[in-house]
């Protein structure tokens, strides 16, 4: 059965197709790309966007994965899997505090709420440290992926000098996933959402 993915940037379609080709060759993906949903949700998801998301989920012939953190709660309410939920569950099971890193301000509140929900379900009493790297988002918008990922990695390393007891680093947005490989030497999990979410969504079908 076809898995439908809701995106707010065209670049995510290409990234998830490449992931599918690596972990589940031949599986059918249907992409819905709506940059306007993100643009219209910078101060929270308005009712009209939530209604459009719900309609897209209802029209899907199979499971739905929402790859945008900002609109994730609205997509989940409509029946979709949020791209960051499997990642937050892993972070909650890490056994230590969590560094939550984001590059888009509209991501902060939904990501923090989802992580706290995951921590609550596991009964972990971990602290969450927030790291805003919003100054680097224009690099992503300009298509400068290497510079974007390098800047995120540098920001995480700088922040970790002042934080102890971390069990995991969470890269809140799927667009940040490429920075994980640049932080592989940290000695703790650096979690990114795309592969975890796609694996989970495909397994559910």
Secondary structure, DSSP 8 states (H G I E B T S, - for coil): --EEEEESSHHHHHHHHHHHHHHSTT--EEEEE-HHHHHTTTTS--HHHHHHHHHHHHH-SS-EEE--STTHHHHHHTT-EETTHHHHHHHHTSSSEEEEEESSHHHHHHHHHHHHHHHHHHT----EEEEE-GGGHHHHHTT-HHHHHHHHHHHHHHHHTT--SEEEEEE-SGGGGGGGGGGTTSSSEEE-HHHHHHHHHHHT-
